[in-house]
Amino acid sequence: MITVNDKNENRLIRHKRVRKNLSGTKQRPRFNVYRSLNHIYVQIINDEKGETLVSCSTLDKEVASKIAGKSKSEAAKIVGEVAGERAKAKKIKEVVFDRGGYLYTGRVKQVADGARSAGLKF
């Protein structure tokens, strides 16, 4: 009998494995990325208190006006830049990158590059 691998289930397994050893602190919060089929979401999280310090996605009105007519990869880079700017406004300089179980390529890499260009250190 042939079994079909569920890609999202495999991603969740990778994500749990990484999250065992990765957590955000007040000094160095966690930069979390979630990628859906059409959108990308970023959160900067302090796991000690369980609070989201900064969030950004392609659904934000500020970002949606910038990404009109662009590809998903270009939109992901813009989301990373906006998240980086919002983090700098809250005096966050260094973060721990949590790719959410996704491979570090494509849109996930573009988000990281955009945040780096805004001045965040990973």
N, CA, C and O atoms as a GROMACS GRO file, in nm:
protein
  488
    1MET      N    1   0.083  -0.117   0.000
    1MET     CA    2   0.000   0.000   0.000
    1MET      C    3   0.089   0.126   0.000
    1MET      O    4   0.187   0.134   0.073
    2ILE      N    5   0.052   0.220  -0.081
    2ILE     CA    6   0.130   0.343  -0.092
    2ILE      C    7   0.074   0.446   0.006
    2ILE      O    8  -0.046   0.468   0.013
    3THR      N    9   0.165   0.508   0.081
    3THR     CA   10   0.124   0.614   0.171
    3THR      C   11   0.166   0.748   0.113
    3THR      O   12   0.274   0.760   0.054
    4VAL      N   13   0.083   0.847   0.129
    4VAL     CA   14   0.111   0.980   0.078
    4VAL      C   15   0.163   1.066   0.192
    4VAL      O   16   0.101   1.075   0.298
    5ASN      N   17   0.277   1.129   0.170
    5ASN     CA   18   0.334   1.217   0.271
    5ASN      C   19   0.262   1.350   0.269
    5ASN      O   20   0.248   1.412   0.163
    6ASP      N   21   0.217   1.394   0.384
    6ASP     CA   22   0.153   1.524   0.398
    6ASP      C   23   0.263   1.626   0.425
    6ASP      O   24   0.329   1.620   0.528
    7LYS      N   25   0.284   1.721   0.333
    7LYS     CA   26   0.394   1.816   0.346
    7LYS      C   27   0.378   1.904   0.468
    7LYS      O   28   0.477   1.935   0.535
    8ASN      N   29   0.256   1.945   0.498
    8ASN     CA   30   0.235   2.032   0.614
    8ASN      C   31   0.260   1.955   0.744
    8ASN      O   32   0.312   2.011   0.840
    9GLU      N   33   0.225   1.828   0.747
    9GLU     CA   34   0.251   1.746   0.865
    9GLU      C   35   0.402   1.732   0.887
    9GLU      O   36   0.450   1.741   1.000
   10ASN      N   37   0.475   1.710   0.779
   10ASN     CA   38   0.622   1.702   0.789
   10ASN      C   39   0.681   1.834   0.836
   10ASN      O   40   0.775   1.835   0.915
   11ARG      N   41   0.625   1.946   0.788
   11ARG     CA   42   0.671   2.079   0.830
   11ARG      C   43   0.648   2.097   0.980
   11ARG      O   44   0.734   2.149   1.050
   12LEU      N   45   0.531   2.056   1.029
   12LEU     CA   46   0.500   2.070   1.171
   12LEU      C   47   0.593   1.987   1.257
   12LEU      O   48   0.630   2.029   1.367
   13ILE      N   49   0.633   1.869   1.209
   13ILE     CA   50   0.728   1.785   1.281
   13ILE      C   51   0.863   1.856   1.289
   13ILE      O   52   0.926   1.860   1.396
   14ARG      N   53   0.910   1.913   1.176
   14ARG     CA   54   1.035   1.989   1.176
   14ARG      C   55   1.026   2.108   1.270
   14ARG      O   56   1.120   2.139   1.343
   15HIS      N   57   0.910   2.176   1.266
   15HIS     CA   58   0.892   2.294   1.350
   15HIS      C   59   0.899   2.259   1.498
   15HIS      O   60   0.964   2.331   1.575
   16LYS      N   61   0.834   2.152   1.539
   16LYS     CA   62   0.839   2.109   1.680
   16LYS      C   63   0.981   2.072   1.722
   16LYS      O   64   1.023   2.103   1.833
   17ARG      N   65   1.053   2.006   1.632
   17ARG     CA   66   1.190   1.964   1.663
   17ARG      C   67   1.280   2.086   1.686
   17ARG      O   68   1.364   2.087   1.776
   18VAL      N   69   1.264   2.188   1.604
   18VAL     CA   70   1.345   2.308   1.617
   18VAL      C   71   1.303   2.388   1.740
   18VAL      O   72   1.388   2.442   1.811
   19ARG      N   73   1.173   2.396   1.766
   19ARG     CA   74   1.122   2.478   1.876
   19ARG      C   75   1.159   2.424   2.014
   19ARG      O   76   1.150   2.496   2.113
   20LYS      N   77   1.200   2.297   2.021
   20LYS     CA   78   1.245   2.242   2.150
   20LYS      C   79   1.364   2.320   2.202
   20LYS      O   80   1.379   2.336   2.323
   21ASN      N   81   1.450   2.370   2.112
   21ASN     CA   82   1.574   2.435   2.151
   21ASN      C   83   1.576   2.584   2.120
   21ASN      O   84   1.679   2.649   2.139
   22LEU      N   85   1.466   2.640   2.073
   22LEU     CA   86   1.464   2.778   2.029
   22LEU      C   87   1.352   2.853   2.100
   22LEU      O   88   1.236   2.813   2.093
   23SER      N   89   1.387   2.962   2.168
   23SER     CA   90   1.282   3.045   2.229
   23SER      C   91   1.330   3.188   2.232
   23SER      O   92   1.450   3.216   2.234
   24GLY      N   93   1.235   3.279   2.234
   24GLY     CA   94   1.266   3.420   2.236
   24GLY      C   95   1.269   3.475   2.377
   24GLY      O   96   1.191   3.432   2.462
   25THR      N   97   1.358   3.568   2.402
   25THR     CA   98   1.368   3.633   2.532
   25THR      C   99   1.341   3.782   2.513
   25THR      O  100   1.318   3.828   2.401
   26LYS      N  101   1.344   3.856   2.623
   26LYS     CA  102   1.323   4.000   2.612
   26LYS      C  103   1.436   4.065   2.534
   26LYS      O  104   1.413   4.155   2.453
   27GLN      N  105   1.559   4.020   2.558
   27GLN     CA  106   1.674   4.078   2.489
   27GLN      C  107   1.681   4.034   2.343
   27GLN      O  108   1.723   4.111   2.256
   28ARG      N  109   1.638   3.910   2.316
   28ARG     CA  110   1.647   3.856   2.181
   28ARG      C  111   1.520   3.778   2.149
   28ARG      O  112   1.517   3.655   2.164
   29PRO      N  113   1.414   3.848   2.105
   29PRO     CA  114   1.288   3.779   2.078
   29PRO      C  115   1.294   3.691   1.953
   29PRO      O  116   1.388   3.698   1.875
   30ARG      N  117   1.192   3.610   1.938
   30ARG     CA  118   1.184   3.514   1.826
   30ARG      C  119   1.114   3.578   1.707
   30ARG      O  120   1.004   3.634   1.721
   31PHE      N  121   1.176   3.570   1.591
   31PHE     CA  122   1.122   3.622   1.465
   31PHE      C  123   1.057   3.505   1.393
   31PHE      O  124   1.126   3.427   1.328
   32ASN      N  125   0.925   3.492   1.405
   32ASN     CA  126   0.854   3.376   1.352
   32ASN      C  127   0.793   3.407   1.216
   32ASN      O  128   0.737   3.515   1.195
   33VAL      N  129   0.804   3.312   1.123
   33VAL     CA  130   0.750   3.326   0.988
   33VAL      C  131   0.646   3.217   0.964
   33VAL      O  132   0.671   3.100   0.992
   34TYR      N  133   0.530   3.257   0.913
   34TYR     CA  134   0.428   3.161   0.869
   34TYR      C  135   0.394   3.194   0.725
   34TYR      O  136   0.371   3.309   0.690
   35ARG      N  137   0.392   3.092   0.643
   35ARG     CA  138   0.370   3.110   0.499
   35ARG      C  139   0.247   3.031   0.459
   35ARG      O  140   0.243   2.909   0.474
   36SER      N  141   0.146   3.101   0.407
   36SER     CA  142   0.030   3.031   0.353
   36SER      C  143   0.042   3.032   0.200
   36SER      O  144   0.142   3.076   0.146
   37LEU      N  145  -0.059   2.983   0.134
   37LEU     CA  146  -0.052   2.974  -0.011
   37LEU      C  147  -0.042   3.113  -0.075
   37LEU      O  148   0.033   3.131  -0.172
   38ASN      N  149  -0.117   3.210  -0.023
   38ASN     CA  150  -0.120   3.342  -0.085
   38ASN      C  151  -0.056   3.452  -0.002
   38ASN      O  152  -0.024   3.558  -0.057
   39HIS      N  153  -0.035   3.432   0.127
   39HIS     CA  154   0.011   3.538   0.214
   39HIS      C  155   0.130   3.492   0.298
   39HIS      O  156   0.161   3.373   0.305
   40ILE      N  157   0.196   3.589   0.360
   40ILE     CA  158   0.305   3.558   0.452
   40ILE      C  159   0.287   3.644   0.576
   40ILE      O  160   0.251   3.762   0.567
   41TYR      N  161   0.313   3.585   0.691
   41TYR     CA  162   0.291   3.650   0.820
   41TYR      C  163   0.419   3.644   0.901
   41TYR      O  164   0.490   3.543   0.900
   42VAL      N  165   0.449   3.753   0.973
   42VAL     CA  166   0.568   3.761   1.056
   42VAL      C  167   0.527   3.810   1.194
   42VAL      O  168   0.446   3.902   1.206
   43GLN      N  169   0.582   3.748   1.297
   43GLN     CA  170   0.561   3.794   1.434
   43GLN      C  171   0.694   3.794   1.506
   43GLN      O  172   0.778   3.706   1.485
   44ILE      N  173   0.713   3.893   1.590
   44ILE     CA  174   0.830   3.896   1.678
   44ILE      C  175   0.776   3.874   1.818
   44ILE      O  176   0.698   3.955   1.869
   45ILE      N  177   0.818   3.764   1.881
   45ILE     CA  178   0.754   3.713   2.002
   45ILE      C  179   0.853   3.703   2.118
   45ILE      O  180   0.965   3.657   2.100
   46ASN      N  181   0.809   3.747   2.235
   46ASN     CA  182   0.882   3.725   2.360
   46ASN      C  183   0.818   3.602   2.424
   46ASN      O  184   0.708   3.611   2.477
   47ASP      N  185   0.887   3.488   2.420
   47ASP     CA  186   0.831   3.363   2.472
   47ASP      C  187   0.829   3.358   2.624
   47ASP      O  188   0.752   3.280   2.680
   48GLU      N  189   0.911   3.438   2.691
   48GLU     CA  190   0.910   3.439   2.837
   48GLU      C  191   0.776   3.488   2.890
   48GLU      O  192   0.723   3.433   2.986
   49LYS      N  193   0.721   3.591   2.827
   49LYS     CA  194   0.592   3.645   2.869
   49LYS      C  195   0.478   3.594   2.781
   49LYS      O  196   0.361   3.608   2.817
   50GLY      N  197   0.512   3.536   2.668
   50GLY     CA  198   0.409   3.487   2.577
   50GLY      C  199   0.336   3.600   2.506
   50GLY      O  200   0.215   3.591   2.484
   51GLU      N  201   0.409   3.706   2.470
   51GLU     CA  202   0.344   3.819   2.404
   51GLU      C  203   0.408   3.848   2.269
   51GLU      O  204   0.528   3.830   2.249
   52THR      N  205   0.325   3.894   2.178
   52THR     CA  206   0.372   3.935   2.047
   52THR      C  207   0.409   4.082   2.053
   52THR      O  208   0.326   4.166   2.088
   53LEU      N  209   0.533   4.111   2.020
   53LEU     CA  210   0.582   4.249   2.026
   53LEU      C  211   0.554   4.324   1.897
   53LEU      O  212   0.516   4.441   1.899
   54VAL      N  213   0.574   4.257   1.784
   54VAL     CA  214   0.555   4.317   1.652
   54VAL      C  215   0.492   4.213   1.561
   54VAL      O  216   0.526   4.095   1.568
   55SER      N  217   0.401   4.257   1.476
   55SER     CA  218   0.348   4.166   1.376
   55SER      C  219   0.332   4.240   1.244
   55SER      O  220   0.318   4.362   1.240
   56CYS      N  221   0.336   4.163   1.136
   56CYS     CA  222   0.324   4.220   1.003
   56CYS      C  223   0.282   4.109   0.908
   56CYS      O  224   0.322   3.994   0.925
   57SER      N  225   0.202   4.143   0.808
   57SER     CA  226   0.165   4.044   0.708
   57SER      C  227   0.129   4.114   0.578
   57SER      O  228   0.124   4.237   0.573
   58THR      N  229   0.106   4.036   0.476
   58THR     CA  230   0.066   4.092   0.348
   58THR      C  231  -0.076   4.145   0.352
   58THR      O  232  -0.120   4.212   0.259
   59LEU      N  233  -0.149   4.117   0.458
   59LEU     CA  234  -0.286   4.165   0.472
   59LEU      C  235  -0.295   4.302   0.538
   59LEU      O  236  -0.401   4.364   0.536
   60ASP      N  237  -0.186   4.351   0.597
   60ASP     CA  238  -0.185   4.484   0.658
   60ASP      C  239  -0.209   4.589   0.550
   60ASP      O  240  -0.160   4.576   0.438
   61LYS      N  241  -0.286   4.693   0.585
   61LYS     CA  242  -0.318   4.796   0.486
   61LYS      C  243  -0.193   4.869   0.437
   61LYS      O  244  -0.182   4.901   0.319
   62GLU      N  245  -0.100   4.895   0.528
   62GLU     CA  246   0.024   4.963   0.491
   62GLU      C  247   0.104   4.881   0.390
   62GLU      O  248   0.159   4.935   0.294
   63VAL      N  249   0.110   4.752   0.412
   63VAL     CA  250   0.188   4.663   0.325
   63VAL      C  251   0.112   4.635   0.195
   63VAL      O  252   0.173   4.628   0.088
   64ALA      N  253  -0.019   4.619   0.204
   64ALA     CA  254  -0.098   4.583   0.086
   64ALA      C  255  -0.086   4.688  -0.023
   64ALA      O  256  -0.087   4.655  -0.142
   65SER      N  257  -0.075   4.815   0.016
   65SER     CA  258  -0.061   4.919  -0.086
   65SER      C  259   0.077   4.912  -0.153
   65SER      O  260   0.089   4.948  -0.270
   66LYS      N  261   0.180   4.868  -0.080
   66LYS     CA  262   0.315   4.858  -0.136
   66LYS      C  263   0.332   4.738  -0.227
   66LYS      O  264   0.413   4.743  -0.320
   67ILE      N  265   0.258   4.630  -0.202
   67ILE     CA  266   0.281   4.506  -0.276
   67ILE      C  267   0.188   4.487  -0.395
   67ILE      O  268   0.192   4.384  -0.461
   68ALA      N  269   0.104   4.586  -0.422
   68ALA     CA  270   0.010   4.573  -0.534
   68ALA      C  271   0.086   4.549  -0.664
   68ALA      O  272   0.172   4.629  -0.702
   69GLY      N  273   0.054   4.439  -0.732
   69GLY     CA  274   0.116   4.407  -0.860
   69GLY      C  275   0.251   4.340  -0.852
   69GLY      O  276   0.316   4.323  -0.955
   70LYS      N  277   0.296   4.303  -0.734
   70LYS     CA  278   0.427   4.239  -0.719
   70LYS      C  279   0.410   4.089  -0.700
   70LYS      O  280   0.301   4.041  -0.668
   71SER      N  281   0.519   4.015  -0.719
   71SER     CA  282   0.514   3.870  -0.699
   71SER      C  283   0.515   3.838  -0.550
   71SER      O  284   0.538   3.926  -0.467
   72LYS      N  285   0.489   3.713  -0.517
   72LYS     CA  286   0.485   3.673  -0.376
   72LYS      C  287   0.622   3.687  -0.310
   72LYS      O  288   0.629   3.721  -0.192
   73SER      N  289   0.730   3.661  -0.383
   73SER     CA  290   0.864   3.676  -0.326
   73SER      C  291   0.896   3.822  -0.299
   73SER      O  292   0.955   3.855  -0.196
   74GLU      N  293   0.859   3.910  -0.390
   74GLU     CA  294   0.881   4.053  -0.368
   74GLU      C  295   0.798   4.103  -0.251
   74GLU      O  296   0.844   4.185  -0.172
   75ALA      N  297   0.676   4.053  -0.240
   75ALA     CA  298   0.589   4.091  -0.129
   75ALA      C  299   0.648   4.043   0.003
   75ALA      O  300   0.639   4.114   0.104
   76ALA      N  301   0.708   3.924   0.004
   76ALA     CA  302   0.768   3.870   0.126
   76ALA      C  303   0.884   3.958   0.171
   76ALA      O  304   0.902   3.980   0.291
   77LYS      N  305   0.963   4.007   0.077
   77LYS     CA  306   1.075   4.095   0.113
   77LYS      C  307   1.023   4.225   0.174
   77LYS      O  308   1.081   4.276   0.270
   78ILE      N  309   0.916   4.279   0.119
   78ILE     CA  310   0.858   4.402   0.172
   78ILE      C  311   0.804   4.379   0.313
   78ILE      O  312   0.819   4.464   0.400
   79VAL      N  313   0.740   4.264   0.336
   79VAL     CA  314   0.690   4.231   0.471
   79VAL      C  315   0.807   4.224   0.570
   79VAL      O  316   0.794   4.274   0.682
   80GLY      N  317   0.918   4.165   0.530
   80GLY     CA  318   1.036   4.160   0.616
   80GLY      C  319   1.090   4.298   0.648
   80GLY      O  320   1.129   4.326   0.761
   81GLU      N  321   1.093   4.385   0.547
   81GLU     CA  322   1.141   4.521   0.569
   81GLU      C  323   1.051   4.598   0.666
   81GLU      O  324   1.099   4.665   0.757
   82VAL      N  325   0.920   4.587   0.646
   82VAL     CA  326   0.825   4.657   0.733
   82VAL      C  327   0.833   4.603   0.876
   82VAL      O  328   0.829   4.679   0.972
   83ALA      N  329   0.845   4.470   0.889
   83ALA     CA  330   0.860   4.411   1.023
   83ALA      C  331   0.988   4.459   1.089
   83ALA      O  332   0.989   4.486   1.209
   84GLY      N  333   1.096   4.470   1.013
   84GLY     CA  334   1.222   4.520   1.066
   84GLY      C  335   1.212   4.665   1.112
   84GLY      O  336   1.266   4.702   1.216
   85GLU      N  337   1.142   4.747   1.034
   85GLU     CA  338   1.124   4.887   1.072
   85GLU      C  339   1.039   4.899   1.199
   85GLU      O  340   1.069   4.980   1.287
   86ARG      N  341   0.934   4.818   1.208
   86ARG     CA  342   0.850   4.820   1.328
   86ARG      C  343   0.928   4.772   1.450
   86ARG      O  344   0.908   4.823   1.561
   87ALA      N  345   1.015   4.675   1.431
   87ALA     CA  346   1.098   4.626   1.541
   87ALA      C  347   1.196   4.733   1.587
   87ALA      O  348   1.217   4.752   1.707
   88LYS      N  349   1.256   4.804   1.492
   88LYS     CA  350   1.348   4.911   1.528
   88LYS      C  351   1.276   5.021   1.604
   88LYS      O  352   1.334   5.083   1.694
   89ALA      N  353   1.151   5.046   1.569
   89ALA     CA  354   1.072   5.148   1.640
   89ALA      C  355   1.049   5.106   1.786
   89ALA      O  356   1.035   5.192   1.873
   90LYS      N  357   1.045   4.976   1.812
   90LYS     CA  358   1.028   4.924   1.948
   90LYS      C  359   1.163   4.892   2.013
   90LYS      O  360   1.168   4.827   2.117
   91LYS      N  361   1.272   4.937   1.950
   91LYS     CA  362   1.409   4.920   2.000
   91LYS      C  363   1.453   4.774   2.009
   91LYS      O  364   1.524   4.735   2.102
   92ILE      N  365   1.410   4.695   1.913
   92ILE     CA  366   1.453   4.556   1.902
   92ILE      C  367   1.561   4.552   1.795
   92ILE      O  368   1.538   4.589   1.680
   93LYS      N  369   1.680   4.505   1.832
   93LYS     CA  370   1.793   4.504   1.739
   93LYS      C  371   1.831   4.364   1.694
   93LYS      O  372   1.867   4.343   1.578
   94GLU      N  373   1.824   4.267   1.788
   94GLU     CA  374   1.861   4.130   1.757
   94GLU      C  375   1.743   4.037   1.780
   94GLU      O  376   1.667   4.055   1.875
   95VAL      N  377   1.729   3.939   1.693
   95VAL     CA  378   1.622   3.841   1.704
   95VAL      C  379   1.678   3.702   1.675
   95VAL      O  380   1.786   3.687   1.619
   96VAL      N  381   1.601   3.602   1.715
   96VAL     CA  382   1.630   3.463   1.682
   96VAL      C  383   1.536   3.425   1.568
   96VAL      O  384   1.414   3.440   1.583
   97PHE      N  385   1.588   3.376   1.458
   97PHE     CA  386   1.505   3.347   1.341
   97PHE      C  387   1.442   3.210   1.353
   97PHE      O  388   1.511   3.109   1.367
   98ASP      N  389   1.309   3.206   1.347
   98ASP     CA  390   1.232   3.082   1.350
   98ASP      C  391   1.160   3.070   1.217
   98ASP      O  392   1.063   3.140   1.190
   99ARG      N  393   1.210   2.980   1.133
   99ARG     CA  394   1.154   2.967   0.999
   99ARG      C  395   1.027   2.884   0.996
   99ARG      O  396   0.971   2.862   0.889
  100GLY      N  397   0.981   2.837   1.109
  100GLY     CA  398   0.853   2.768   1.118
  100GLY      C  399   0.849   2.633   1.052
  100GLY      O  400   0.742   2.587   1.013
  101GLY      N  401   0.963   2.567   1.039
  101GLY     CA  402   0.967   2.435   0.977
  101GLY      C  403   0.980   2.441   0.826
  101GLY      O  404   0.997   2.337   0.761
  102TYR      N  405   0.973   2.560   0.768
  102TYR     CA  406   0.987   2.573   0.623
  102TYR      C  407   1.136   2.569   0.587
  102TYR      O  408   1.222   2.600   0.669
  103LEU      N  409   1.164   2.531   0.464
  103LEU     CA  410   1.301   2.534   0.416
  103LEU      C  411   1.344   2.679   0.398
  103LEU      O  412   1.263   2.764   0.362
  104TYR      N  413   1.471   2.707   0.423
  104TYR     CA  414   1.522   2.843   0.412
  104TYR      C  415   1.552   2.874   0.266
  104TYR      O  416   1.668   2.876   0.224
  105THR      N  417   1.447   2.897   0.190
  105THR     CA  418   1.458   2.930   0.049
  105THR      C  419   1.331   3.003   0.007
  105THR      O  420   1.231   2.998   0.079
  106GLY      N  421   1.334   3.067  -0.105
  106GLY     CA  422   1.215   3.132  -0.157
  106GLY      C  423   1.166   3.246  -0.069
  106GLY      O  424   1.242   3.335  -0.031
  107ARG      N  425   1.036   3.242  -0.037
  107ARG     CA  426   0.974   3.352   0.038
  107ARG      C  427   1.027   3.365   0.180
  107ARG      O  428   1.036   3.476   0.232
  108VAL      N  429   1.063   3.254   0.243
  108VAL     CA  430   1.116   3.260   0.380
  108VAL      C  431   1.251   3.333   0.379
  108VAL      O  432   1.278   3.414   0.467
  109LYS      N  433   1.333   3.304   0.281
  109LYS     CA  434   1.463   3.371   0.269
  109LYS      C  435   1.444   3.519   0.238
  109LYS      O  436   1.518   3.602   0.289
  110GLN      N  437   1.346   3.552   0.155
  110GLN     CA  438   1.320   3.691   0.120
  110GLN      C  439   1.276   3.772   0.243
  110GLN      O  440   1.315   3.888   0.257
  111VAL      N  441   1.196   3.712   0.330
  111VAL     CA  442   1.156   3.780   0.454
  111VAL      C  443   1.278   3.811   0.538
  111VAL      O  444   1.293   3.922   0.589
  112ALA      N  445   1.367   3.713   0.553
  112ALA     CA  446   1.488   3.733   0.633
  112ALA      C  447   1.577   3.841   0.571
  112ALA      O  448   1.631   3.924   0.643
  113ASP      N  449   1.592   3.839   0.440
  113ASP     CA  450   1.674   3.940   0.373
  113ASP      C  451   1.614   4.080   0.390
  113ASP      O  452   1.686   4.177   0.411
  114GLY      N  453   1.482   4.089   0.380
  114GLY     CA  454   1.416   4.218   0.400
  114GLY      C  455   1.435   4.272   0.542
  114GLY      O  456   1.458   4.391   0.561
  115ALA      N  457   1.425   4.183   0.640
  115ALA     CA  458   1.444   4.226   0.779
  115ALA      C  459   1.589   4.268   0.805
  115ALA      O  460   1.615   4.363   0.878
  116ARG      N  461   1.684   4.195   0.744
  116ARG     CA  462   1.824   4.233   0.758
  116ARG      C  463   1.852   4.369   0.696
  116ARG      O  464   1.928   4.449   0.750
  117SER      N  465   1.788   4.395   0.581
  117SER     CA  466   1.810   4.523   0.515
  117SER      C  467   1.750   4.638   0.596
  117SER      O  468   1.790   4.753   0.579
  118ALA      N  469   1.652   4.608   0.682
  118ALA     CA  470   1.593   4.710   0.769
  118ALA      C  471   1.676   4.730   0.895
  118ALA      O  472   1.650   4.822   0.972
  119GLY      N  473   1.776   4.644   0.917
  119GLY     CA  474   1.868   4.664   1.030
  119GLY      C  475   1.859   4.561   1.141
  119GLY      O  476   1.928   4.576   1.242
  120LEU      N  477   1.777   4.457   1.126
  120LEU     CA  478   1.771   4.353   1.229
  120LEU      C  479   1.890   4.259   1.215
  120LEU      O  480   1.937   4.232   1.104
  121LYS      N  481   1.939   4.208   1.328
  121LYS     CA  482   2.045   4.108   1.328
  121LYS      C  483   1.986   3.974   1.370
  121LYS      O  484   1.911   3.966   1.467
  122PHE      N  485   2.022   3.868   1.296
  122PHE     CA  486   1.977   3.734   1.327
  122PHE      C  487   2.088   3.658   1.394
  122PHE      O  488   2.071   3.541   1.430
   0.00000   0.00000   0.00000
